[in-house]
Amino acid sequence: MRYLAYMFSLLVPAALLLFIKVPPAWSHCHPAYSHDEGPGTANPDWMGALPDSFLISELSVPGTHDTMAFYGGDAVQCQALSLPNQLLSGIRVLDIRCRHKDDTFAIHHGVVFQNAFFGEDVVQPCLDFLAAHPSETIFMRVKE
């Protein structure tokens, strides 16, 4: 009988959670969450200050999750800063999610097309940034 009472005590609070409505924007009330499009900080050449003797394994390199996920609402959008602005603010690790379609690599977050393509919207801004900031390095993880 004690076992049943214990199980009931666990199930009732879990069942009540099904009826509690949390507004979608509630989780975004934290001051760290932002939809601002411009960089809040500028660190375009921070790697140039590192000694050449540093190993990659000695660094903690800032990056973004789903770097190009700009569209689809709060459930899908991960970023507000454009790729060039992410790079200008100091991001150096990019997480790129592609889907092969019609001989191109379309950028997606899950099933949501992000109105971008790998060559023109990812590679070209990276090349432009590296040409303007030769002391920097970009690490990119590309996956389906």
Number of C-alpha atoms within 10 A of each C-alpha: 6 7 8 9 10 10 11 12 11 11 11 10 10 11 10 9 10 8 8 8 7 9 8 9 8 8 10 13 9 8 6 6 11 12 12 10 12 13 17 10 11 13 13 21 18 15 17 13 9 11 8 8 6 9 8 8 7 7 9 7 14 11 18 15 13 19 26 29 27 23 18 14 9 13 8 17 18 19 22 20 21 18 19 17 19 26 25 20 20 20 21 20 19 22 17 21 22 22 18 10 8 7 6 12 16 20 26 23 22 13 10 14 17 20 13 17 18 18 13 10 17 19 13 13 16 20 12 11 20 16 11 12 16 11 14 18 15 15 12 16 11 11 9 13
